[in-house]
Amino acid sequence: MKQSTIIDIISPIMAGPSSSHTAGAIRLGLMAKNIYNGKIKSVTFRLYNSFALTGKGHGTDKGLLAGLLGLAVDDSRIKNIFNSDIAKQFDYNYEYAQDFNRHPNAVDFTIDGENGRMIISGESVGAGEIAIRKINDFTVKLTGKYNTLLLIYKDVPNMIARVTNAIHINIASLNCDRYAKGEEASMSICLDGSVDDKVLDFLKNIKNVYFVSYIKKLES
């Protein structure tokens, strides 16, 4: 079992007041920005459960927007983000819901922009830590601690072997999901290192691979 450090206990340096509702929200926004990886035109933030009930008081709404705009957890602009010029980069709105099937601190980002529509679902799990659970209808588990390759492809034999043999970097974890046998599938690969453009180009040219995204890890 991993032992907690003093940093884990006191939580990250951040724009307060809550590590789970504020810092976690910012990091969820940053991760959504890295996943979408394109110019955003509009976004709807759908907050669930505790996020929905106490989010305004804890700055969750500000944190989600600030993260999606690329601000760090300790950026002084977060406090007045709604009145800042940087917040005019895209349109945004908030929705609130209760769903006992979702984590107490859950959010869906519905992003529209140059990469089309993408729905990213995540959770703030405490002490500023996060987990992205779904991208569109595919199940993933991304914590922002690793550089990650995300692929959408047709479920055919040997696809996992073809992809992993091309990487030549130690794999921390690998998660696959699919609609049905032979249908569209996803693969998320967390890596201990960085992937160069040649590898990305190779992966994009594999037959039956529809989409490749390289998601950079969050800064500590």
C-alpha positions as CSV (number, residue, x, y, z in Angstrom):
1,M,0.0,0.0,0.0
2,K,1.3,3.5,-0.9
3,Q,2.1,5.6,2.1
4,S,0.7,9.1,2.2
5,T,3.2,12.0,2.1
6,I,2.8,15.3,3.9
7,I,1.8,16.8,0.5
8,D,-1.0,14.3,0.1
9,I,-2.3,15.1,3.5
10,I,-2.3,18.9,3.3
11,S,-3.5,18.8,-0.4
12,P,-2.2,20.8,-3.3
13,I,-1.3,24.5,-3.4
14,M,-4.4,25.9,-5.0
15,A,-7.1,28.5,-5.4
16,G,-9.4,27.4,-2.5
17,P,-11.4,26.6,-0.7
18,S,-11.7,22.8,-1.4
19,S,-9.2,20.3,-2.8
20,S,-11.9,18.1,-4.1
21,H,-14.4,20.7,-5.3
22,T,-11.9,23.4,-6.4
23,A,-8.5,21.9,-7.2
24,G,-10.1,18.7,-8.5
25,A,-12.4,20.7,-10.7
26,I,-9.5,22.6,-12.2
27,R,-7.6,19.5,-12.9
28,L,-10.7,17.9,-14.5
29,G,-10.9,20.9,-16.8
30,L,-7.2,20.7,-17.6
31,M,-7.5,17.0,-18.4
32,A,-10.6,17.6,-20.6
33,K,-8.6,20.3,-22.5
34,N,-5.8,17.9,-23.1
35,I,-8.2,15.2,-24.3
36,Y,-10.1,17.4,-26.7
37,N,-6.9,18.9,-28.0
38,G,-8.4,21.5,-30.3
39,K,-10.1,24.9,-30.5
40,I,-13.3,24.9,-28.4
41,K,-16.4,26.8,-29.6
42,S,-18.7,25.9,-26.7
43,V,-19.0,23.7,-23.7
44,T,-21.8,22.5,-21.3
45,F,-20.7,21.5,-17.8
46,R,-23.1,19.1,-16.3
47,L,-22.4,18.8,-12.5
48,Y,-23.7,15.9,-10.4
49,N,-24.6,15.3,-6.8
50,S,-22.3,17.1,-4.4
51,F,-20.7,19.1,-7.2
52,A,-24.2,20.3,-8.2
53,L,-25.4,21.1,-4.7
54,T,-22.3,22.9,-3.3
55,G,-20.3,23.6,-6.4
56,K,-21.0,27.3,-6.5
57,G,-20.0,27.9,-2.9
58,H,-16.8,25.9,-3.4
59,G,-15.9,27.4,-6.7
60,T,-16.4,24.2,-8.7
61,D,-18.0,26.1,-11.5
62,K,-15.0,28.5,-11.7
63,G,-12.5,25.6,-11.4
64,L,-14.0,23.6,-14.3
65,L,-14.0,26.6,-16.6
66,A,-10.5,27.7,-15.5
67,G,-9.0,24.3,-16.1
68,L,-10.6,24.1,-19.6
69,L,-9.0,27.4,-20.3
70,G,-5.6,26.1,-19.3
71,L,-5.2,27.8,-15.9
72,A,-3.1,26.1,-13.2
73,V,-4.6,25.3,-9.8
74,D,-2.8,28.3,-8.1
75,D,-3.6,30.9,-10.8
76,S,-4.9,34.1,-9.2
77,R,-7.3,34.7,-12.1
78,I,-9.5,31.8,-11.1
79,K,-11.3,33.9,-8.4
80,N,-12.7,36.3,-10.9
81,I,-12.6,34.0,-14.0
82,F,-16.2,34.8,-15.1
83,N,-15.3,38.5,-15.5
84,S,-12.0,37.9,-17.2
85,D,-11.2,38.4,-20.9
86,I,-9.8,34.8,-21.1
87,A,-13.3,33.5,-20.3
88,K,-14.5,34.9,-23.6
89,Q,-12.6,32.4,-25.7
90,F,-15.7,30.1,-26.0
91,D,-19.4,30.0,-24.9
92,Y,-20.2,28.0,-21.8
93,N,-23.1,27.1,-19.6
94,Y,-23.9,24.9,-16.6
95,E,-26.4,22.2,-15.8
96,Y,-27.1,20.5,-12.5
97,A,-28.3,17.0,-11.8
98,Q,-28.7,14.3,-9.1
99,D,-27.8,10.7,-10.1
100,F,-27.0,8.0,-7.4
101,N,-25.2,6.0,-10.1
102,R,-22.6,8.7,-10.4
103,H,-19.7,9.7,-8.1
104,P,-20.6,12.5,-5.6
105,N,-18.2,14.8,-7.4
106,A,-18.9,14.0,-11.0
107,V,-19.1,16.1,-14.1
108,D,-19.7,15.7,-17.9
109,F,-18.1,18.1,-20.3
110,T,-19.9,18.3,-23.6
111,I,-17.5,20.1,-25.9
112,D,-18.1,21.3,-29.4
113,G,-15.3,22.7,-31.6
114,E,-12.9,21.9,-34.4
115,N,-12.7,18.2,-33.4
116,G,-16.5,17.9,-33.5
117,R,-18.5,17.0,-30.4
118,M,-16.9,15.1,-27.5
119,I,-18.4,14.1,-24.2
120,I,-15.9,13.6,-21.4
121,S,-17.0,12.3,-18.0
122,G,-14.9,12.5,-14.9
123,E,-14.7,12.6,-11.1
124,S,-12.8,14.5,-8.4
125,V,-11.8,11.7,-5.9
126,G,-10.2,13.8,-3.2
127,A,-7.1,15.8,-2.4
128,G,-7.1,17.2,-5.9
129,E,-6.9,13.8,-7.5
130,I,-9.1,13.0,-10.5
131,A,-10.3,10.2,-12.8
132,I,-11.7,10.5,-16.3
133,R,-14.1,7.6,-16.6
134,K,-15.6,7.9,-20.1
135,I,-14.9,9.6,-23.4
136,N,-18.1,9.6,-25.5
137,D,-19.5,6.1,-24.9
138,F,-16.2,4.4,-24.2
139,T,-15.0,3.5,-20.7
140,V,-11.5,4.7,-19.8
141,K,-9.5,5.4,-16.6
142,L,-7.2,8.4,-16.9
143,T,-5.8,10.1,-13.8
144,G,-3.6,12.7,-15.5
145,K,-0.5,11.1,-14.0
146,Y,0.7,9.5,-17.2
147,N,1.1,10.4,-20.9
148,T,-1.7,8.5,-22.5
149,L,-2.5,7.2,-26.0
150,L,-6.1,7.0,-26.9
151,L,-7.2,5.1,-30.0
152,I,-10.6,4.5,-31.6
153,Y,-10.6,1.6,-34.0
154,K,-12.5,-1.3,-35.4
155,D,-12.4,-4.4,-33.2
156,V,-10.3,-6.8,-35.3
157,P,-7.8,-9.5,-34.3
158,N,-4.2,-8.5,-33.4
159,M,-5.0,-4.8,-33.1
160,I,-3.6,-4.5,-29.5
161,A,-0.4,-6.3,-30.5
162,R,0.1,-4.1,-33.6
163,V,-0.3,-0.9,-31.5
164,T,1.8,-1.9,-28.5
165,N,4.6,-3.3,-30.6
166,A,5.0,0.1,-32.2
167,I,5.3,2.1,-29.0
168,H,8.6,0.8,-27.5
169,I,7.8,2.5,-24.2
170,N,7.0,0.8,-20.9
171,I,3.2,0.6,-20.4
172,A,1.8,1.5,-17.0
173,S,-1.7,0.4,-17.8
174,L,-3.9,-0.6,-20.8
175,N,-7.7,-0.4,-21.0
176,C,-9.9,-1.5,-23.9
177,D,-13.6,-1.1,-24.4
178,R,-15.9,-1.9,-27.4
179,Y,-19.5,-1.6,-28.4
180,A,-19.7,-5.2,-29.6
181,K,-17.5,-7.8,-31.3
182,G,-16.2,-6.5,-34.6
183,E,-17.6,-3.0,-33.9
184,E,-16.0,0.2,-32.9
185,A,-13.6,0.0,-29.9
186,S,-11.3,2.1,-27.8
187,M,-7.9,1.6,-26.3
188,S,-6.2,3.9,-23.7
189,I,-2.6,3.2,-22.9
190,C,-0.8,5.0,-20.0
191,L,2.9,5.3,-20.6
192,D,6.0,5.8,-18.5
193,G,7.6,8.0,-21.2
194,S,6.8,10.2,-24.2
195,V,5.7,9.3,-27.7
196,D,7.2,11.0,-30.7
197,D,5.4,12.2,-33.9
198,K,6.7,9.2,-36.0
199,V,5.0,6.7,-33.7
200,L,1.8,8.8,-33.8
201,D,1.9,8.9,-37.6
202,F,2.4,5.2,-37.8
203,L,-0.5,4.5,-35.5
204,K,-2.8,6.8,-37.5
205,N,-2.0,4.8,-40.6
206,I,-2.8,1.4,-39.2
207,K,-5.8,-0.1,-41.1
208,N,-9.0,0.1,-39.2
209,V,-7.7,2.8,-36.8
210,Y,-10.1,5.8,-37.0
211,F,-8.7,8.2,-34.4
212,V,-5.5,8.6,-32.4
213,S,-4.9,11.2,-29.7
214,Y,-1.9,11.7,-27.5
215,I,-3.0,13.1,-24.1
216,K,-0.2,14.7,-22.1
217,K,-0.1,14.2,-18.4
218,L,-1.0,17.0,-16.0
219,E,1.8,19.0,-14.4
220,S,2.3,18.2,-10.7
